[in-house]
Amino acid sequence: MSPFKAEEFLASVEHCGPQLTTGVKGDWTGLYRRFLRTPNFESWSNTRHQEANKKLRALQMEALSQSVNIDRKIYLFSITTISLLTK
């Protein structure tokens, strides 16, 4: 997962920020800019980063498991086919 880039995030707030869904007008960029400077942001960001990495690892393990299962089915099919052909 790529690192958080504050300036890119702040640039996106004007076009994609909460004002689009909340209907609340205000200085959202300024609010987020101030939040990014607080100790709470670092803690929040670390927690979210850990959660995202945990989810990515789980998805990766699921994909690998499915791949192994498919490989196992192909192997069993091949063995069965060879067995039938050699009889």
Backbone as a ProteinNet text record, in pm:
[ID]
protein_1_A
[PRIMARY]
MSPFKAEEFLASVEHCGPQLTTGVKGDWTGLYRRFLRTPNFESWSNTRHQEANKKLRALQMEALSQSVNIDRKIYLFSITTISLLTK
[TERTIARY]
84.3	0	89.2	59.3	142.7	119.5	220.6	206.3	105.7	48.6	-47.9	23.4	-34.9	22.5	-76.1	-43.1	-133.4	-172.6	-77.8	-108.8	-202.8	-183.5	-274.8	-415.2	-421.5	-551.4	-620.4	-546.9	-606.1	-652.2	-577.4	-617.2	-746.7	-772	-893	-1017.3	-998.7	-1113.1	-1210.1	-1158.8	-1245.8	-1342.9	-1296.7	-1379	-1448.4	-1395	-1447.3	-1478.5	-1479.3	-1493.4	-1634.4	-1648.7	-1777	-1887.9	-1852	-1954.5	-2047.6	-2001.8	-2084.5	-2197.7	-2178.4	-2280.6	-2347.7	-2280.2	-2338.4	-2424.5	-2394.7	-2466.9	-2418.4	-2320	-2265.6	-2154.2	-2168	-2065	-1966.7	-1844.4	-1742.8	-1604.8	-1507.8	-1368.3	-1319.7	-1362.8	-1327	-1177	-1116.6	-972.5	-898	-938.5	-875.9	-896.9	-1016.5	-1046.3	-954	-944.4	-858.4	-711	-670.5	-531.4	-495.6	-586	-561	-558.2	-651	-654.5	-526.7	-473.1	-350.8	-231.5	-238.4	-127.6	-140.3	-249.7	-271.7	-214	-184.8	-141.2	-251.4	-375.8	-486.4	-480.3	-436.9	-428.8	-329.2	-212.6	-110.6	-162.7	-227.7	-284.3	-393.1	-482.8	-590.8	-533.6	-435.3	-374.7	-305.6	-231.9	-164.5	-266.2	-375.6	-479	-540.9	-575	-635.2	-537.1	-410.3	-308.3	-298	-296.9	-291.2	-414.3	-531.8	-655.7	-653.9	-607.4	-601.2	-502.2	-386.3	-287.8	-340.5	-411.9	-470.7	-571.3	-653.3	-752.4	-682.3	-578.6	-504.5	-440.2	-382.5	-323.4	-430	-546.8	-655.5	-700.4	-713	-751.5	-644.9	-519.3	-410.6	-412.1	-431	-436.1	-554.6	-667.3	-784.8	-755.6	-692.7	-659.7	-560.6	-460.5	-363.7	-431.4	-521.1	-593.5	-676.4	-743	-823	-733.2	-617.1	-522.7	-472.7	-438.3	-392.2	-503.6	-625.5	-739.2	-759.1	-745.5	-759	-646.3	-521.9	-408.4	-430.2	-483.9	-511	-614.6	-719.2	-823	-765.6	-681.7	-618.5	-530	-453.8	-366.9	-449	-554.2	-638.4	-704.5	-748.3	-807.2	-704.6	-582.2	-475.2	-444.4	-431.7	-403.2	-515.2	-640	-755.5	-754.6	-727.9	-725	-615.5	-496	-384.8	-419.1	-479	-517.5	-616.5	-712.7	-813.2	-753.1	-658.9	-596.9	-500.1	-444.9	-346.5	-410.1	-536.6	-604.4	-633.4
-117	0	123.7	217.6	336.4	427.3	505.5	593.1	705.7	754.7	863.1	991.3	1060.5	1186.6	1298.3	1374.1	1476.6	1578.8	1626	1729.6	1677.9	1553	1495.6	1482.1	1438.1	1425.2	1561.3	1661.3	1794.2	1851.8	1824.2	1871.6	1804.8	1681.7	1611.2	1651.7	1711.2	1744.4	1839.1	1934.7	2032.7	1966.2	1862.6	1797.3	1670.5	1608.5	1478.6	1474.9	1588	1592.7	1569.3	1574.2	1544	1644.2	1760.1	1858.7	1807.5	1709	1652	1566.8	1506.4	1416.5	1471.4	1561.9	1611.7	1734.9	1809.1	1933.2	2045.6	2017.8	2117.5	2192	2323.8	2405	2451.8	2471.6	2518.9	2499	2528	2516.3	2374.3	2279.3	2139.9	2118.3	2185	2169.8	2218.3	2331.9	2384.1	2291.3	2236.5	2142.5	2020.6	1962.5	1845.3	1880.9	1998.3	2041.7	2049	2104	2112	1971.6	1884.8	1749.1	1672.7	1692	1622.8	1658	1771.4	1815.2	1764.6	1701.6	1659.1	1520.8	1492.5	1356.6	1253.7	1294.7	1203.1	1149.9	1233	1186.9	1073.6	1088	983.6	851.1	856.7	735.5	677	762.1	718.4	658.7	727	682.2	546.5	530.4	402.5	289	314.6	212.5	176	275.1	249.1	174.7	211.3	145.3	-2.4	-29.6	-168.7	-246.6	-184.5	-251.5	-283	-186.7	-206.7	-317.8	-318.6	-424	-560.3	-565.9	-691.8	-743.9	-654	-692.3	-739	-667.4	-706.3	-843.8	-870.5	-1001.7	-1111.4	-1082.9	-1182.1	-1210.3	-1105.9	-1124	-1200.4	-1171.8	-1242.5	-1390.8	-1419.8	-1559	-1632.4	-1563.8	-1623.8	-1655.4	-1560.6	-1581.9	-1696.8	-1703	-1813	-1946.7	-1947.1	-2069.5	-2118.3	-2025.1	-2062	-2113.5	-2052.3	-2094.6	-2236.2	-2263.1	-2396.5	-2497.6	-2460.4	-2549.9	-2581.6	-2480.4	-2501.1	-2590.7	-2563.9	-2646.3	-2792	-2811	-2946	-3016	-2943.9	-3003.1	-3040.5	-2954.7	-2984.4	-3107.7	-3113.9	-3228.8	-3357	-3354.7	-3474.4	-3514.5	-3415.7	-3444.1	-3509.8	-3456.8	-3512.5	-3655.7	-3681.6	-3816.9	-3912.4	-3867.5	-3951.2	-3978.7	-3877.2	-3892.4	-3989.7	-3974.7	-4064	-4206.6	-4219.5	-4350.9	-4416.9	-4341.7	-4395.9	-4431	-4349.7	-4373.1	-4491.1	-4519.9	-4629	-4763.3	-4765.5	-4893.5	-4967.3
0	0	0	-85.8	-94.8	26	61.5	178	152.8	260.1	253.4	210.7	116.1	68.1	99.9	203.5	255.2	148.3	71.4	-27.3	-136.6	-178.4	-277.8	-219.8	-94.4	-28.6	-18.2	29	45.2	-89	-195.1	-327.9	-373	-327.5	-369.2	-290.1	-173.9	-87.4	-155.9	-229	-295.5	-393.2	-462.9	-564.7	-517.2	-412.1	-367.8	-218.3	-154.4	-9.3	42.3	173.3	237.5	205.6	157.9	122.6	13.2	-62.4	-169.2	-114.9	0.5	55.5	180.7	253.7	378.8	357.5	253.4	231.4	322.3	405	496.7	426.2	422.6	358.4	464.5	422.4	515.1	456.4	538	495.7	524.9	441.9	461.8	447.5	351.7	332.1	456.1	508.5	630.5	748.9	761.3	870	861.2	742.6	725.4	744.5	696.5	711.9	860.8	941.8	1085.9	1148.3	1106.3	1159.5	1128.5	1008	968.1	1056.7	1123.4	1209.2	1353.1	1387.2	1525.8	1552.2	1680.7	1717.4	1689.6	1694.6	1666.8	1524.3	1430.8	1291.7	1278.5	1339.3	1326.6	1382.4	1496.6	1555.9	1466.2	1418.9	1329.5	1201.6	1144.9	1020.1	1037.9	1146.4	1172.1	1185.2	1256.7	1273.8	1140.2	1059.8	928.4	837.3	844.6	762.9	802.9	932.8	980.5	936.8	946.8	905.6	755.9	676.7	531	496.7	561.7	535.8	577.7	689.4	734.9	631.5	579.2	477.8	349.6	308.5	187.9	205.1	323.5	348.9	343.5	401.3	399.4	256.6	176.3	36.4	-41.6	-12.2	-78.7	-41.1	86.5	131.1	67.9	56.7	-7.4	-154.2	-222.7	-364.2	-380	-292.4	-298.8	-270.7	-175.1	-140.2	-258.7	-324.3	-441.4	-553	-569.4	-672	-643.4	-518	-480	-502	-469.6	-488	-636.8	-721.1	-865.8	-915.7	-869.6	-909.3	-866.2	-746.3	-695.8	-782.9	-822.7	-908.4	-1044.5	-1099.7	-1229.1	-1216.2	-1108	-1085.3	-1075.1	-994.4	-978.7	-1110	-1187	-1317.4	-1409.6	-1407.1	-1491.9	-1453.1	-1324.3	-1276.6	-1316.7	-1299.6	-1335.8	-1486.2	-1565	-1710.5	-1752.6	-1695.9	-1728.5	-1687.3	-1570.6	-1522.5	-1617.8	-1665.1	-1757.8	-1893.2	-1939	-2069.1	-2068.7	-1954.5	-1947.8	-1915.5	-1894.1	-1865.8	-1992.1
[MASK]
+++++++++++++++++++++++++++++++++++++++++++++++++++++++++++++++++++++++++++++++++++++++

